[in-house]
Amino acid sequence: MLHPLHTNLPLPKELNNPFSYIPDALCLEAARQVQEYLQTKTEWHEELQQGKMFGVLVVARGKEQGERSEDFGFLAAYSGQIGGQSNWDFFVPAVFDYLQPDGHFKQEEARIDAINAEVKRLVESPERQQLLHQLHQTQEEGAKAVELKRNVMMAAKLLRHQRRKEVHLSHAEQEEMTRESQFLKAELHRTKVHYAEETTRLQNLLHESNLRIHELKTERRQRSDALQEWLFRQFRMLNSRGECRDLVDIFAQTALKRPPAGAGECCEPKLLQYAYAHNLRPVSMAMFWWGCSPKNEVRHNLCFYPACRGKCKPILQWMLDDHPDFFTYHEPTDPNLIPEVIYEDDDIIVINKPAGMLSVPGIGAPYSVYSYFHHHRPEAEQPIMVHRLDMATSGIMVLAKKKAAHYVLQQQFTEHTIVKRYIAILDGIPKSQQTTNGCCNQATISLPLMPDIYDRPRQKVDYENGKEAITEYEILSVENGKTRIRLYPKTGRTHQLRVHCAHHDGLNCPILGDTLYGRHFSNDEERPSRMYLHAEYLEITHPTTGERLHFEIPAPF
């Protein structure tokens, strides 16, 4: 599985962070060899065209990090399976291959499939369908018959009441009316009893079938849960010291509490597991996407991506125990990470947030706009945050110093009376612009968004469960393969502008420097110094005076 790297390039001094990295020259060369190999696998082309993540891990045997070893090369891996297999030559095998035909997983899966088939047979059996039809028909007929009897009874009651008002009735006539009332009530009761008995009879006939179906479904759920637990117990992940923990134990302390489906099958765990098991020292790693972008997510062919946080972060935190700095936050020392106050009164603060600064504290990352102003404005009431900008986005933010002001500003955001405008540079030319002469093209993007719970903070497009997200845009110029654009968000979803630009149903052109939805740049490319997205204009109504306020800060790019 160890493939040679014919190069004299020096080894990195330390392993790169899989959650935040730029592919080095060694990884780029390894990825190129993998891509050449994939071109030869014509039998995979149709499947891979649907999209697949591949990874490379440069490894060496012995010596310290940064020192060259004669036993030096790279490992390759793919996420999940290809052609229903997880053990193809050229790639490292799965941490645990549960697809063996005679293995416990496949045998138990066959039992669960047999239960599914039996449930389907019972549910769809002609006898059961006939009983269900008769039950439905009886209930409908019963409801109509009872309603008819009740209407007849009520009509007779009205006639008796009217007759008593119009004429003097004899004792015999009054008794006759009483007998009529009793008869009609008895008829209504007999009708109710008849249809209730018939309904009960049919339900009793269905009971045995329902009971059996319930028993089978309970057994299926129990077997599925037990099989899932068993499977995750088989994924015994190694760390740098040769210690072992299974996925159930690893995820027990996370917010998810249990491993998500597919945990342990991504490239990074596979690569590290093989390296540790064969005494190979990880040197550098990178993951790239091959094929079309998924329907809901943003992935671009041959672009490099960080490890996912939902499935991989807990696993890699265990496996890369000798690199705790990958999972901890260090207070920034950059003096440029101080927000500039551009307007302030007794109610609000308007700032220019620098790129690289969080809006609110993150896990292990306390420094933010929120923490800064709580320290420098201790007299401000709580809360002061009205809206947020992504860490990598610069530009105008408004904060409230009083709860009353916060409430009014929040209402303005909710009712969309706030006007926001952003400037961005796209890494490429939008597909709409490629067939249009000139600039200043205007249009609207509407793609509903929701969080990707297994890869936070990424968002994904989901037409069924996502929340409405609308962005208007105006293309300003196209130069040297880059596009300058104005963006007008009409809603305020997380990462809305970034996804709407990058997604193939949007502009299909990510924002320059967006390493989450765009691409990583190689060492021999001129890398962007930041993500080129800036909130340049904000228009609000002052929460106390009612005055309409306009703020504008030109983009620094």
C-alpha angles and dihedrals in degrees: 000000000000109000121198124247109207099205141110093215113134119251118251115261092232139014114269122243108258090209095053119021147127113222110251124219093265093055091045090054091047091049090050091055091049091050091050089051092050090054088061094053096082091165088065098047097095094048095043091049086070088064137270136184117233128187139196129201120193108214140179135191118237130338127080127295110282095025119109120245127197089224095065134137143102141283124216131207142172129211118253115338139324116211089354092299133107099188108065118152117261091035129080112256126250118279085243122008105215093168097081106130094228096038126114094254096055092043093051090042088055090053091051090048089052090053090050090051092049092049090050091048093051094044093049099038114130091233093055093043090051091051091048090050092049091048093050091046092048092050091050093046090046093052091049094045093049091047090051093049090047092051092049090050092049092048091051090048091054091050092050091049092050092048092052089054095049105043140023108253126213122234090255092051091051091050090050090054091050091051090050091052092048092048094052092047090050090049090052090049093048091050091051092048093047095053093040090055092047091048091049091048092054093043090052090052088052094044096082091050092046091048092052092047090049091049091050093048091049091050090047093052092047092048092046093050092046092047092049090050091047092049095051089048089059092059096085106178122207125216130203092276094054093253119143135218129168124230094254091059093042094054097039091090096045129093089254091056090202134046116271120235111283095023111155093022098092121105099255098058091044093052096046092044092055092045094051093044090054099041093251119149116228111236105171138337141198138176127211135186122237123197136001123351115260116258096251105024135063113247125146126205113265093358119134122239138189123246115279114255101213099056103018110033097072090045095047091045086063097039095046094046090141090063104057090155088073089068104036133076125233121205108253116246096192109119089208089071092083118108117239115229109222098171135012138169136152092291111033145024121208115197143178103233115210120231111259096040123110119232093216131012116279131203104297090354110096099163111095145124087274095053093041095057094040086059097042097036103040091157092064117108122236132297109027101167114100101167139347142235123207115261091250094047122090129200148068123357130170123214129189122228095193133044092235091054090045091054094050093047092047089054090053091054091046093049092044094236090130114096116215130179129184134191120214140171114219123215095236139353120301114245091242091056094049091073098036128082119222131010141268093076110168128198145137131252119205114182119150113230138204135167119273095232092198095049109034134209088028118102126210137201112253118173093191104041105016125107119246112271121182129182128178117202142188123201109221105180145342119215135158093352093307128107126214111208143174117223126200111191112204091185129035108228121156111273089355097148093042094052095041090054097043103037117099090232089053124045092317087218119103124218112266110263095016100136093178098059101010132050139291117239122230123238093258093055126083100256122213113251091219144350107289099229122114132176097223103168136036128175121189141159112246106250094225110026097034090226116147108240126200124197126182131177117176117235114265090228 
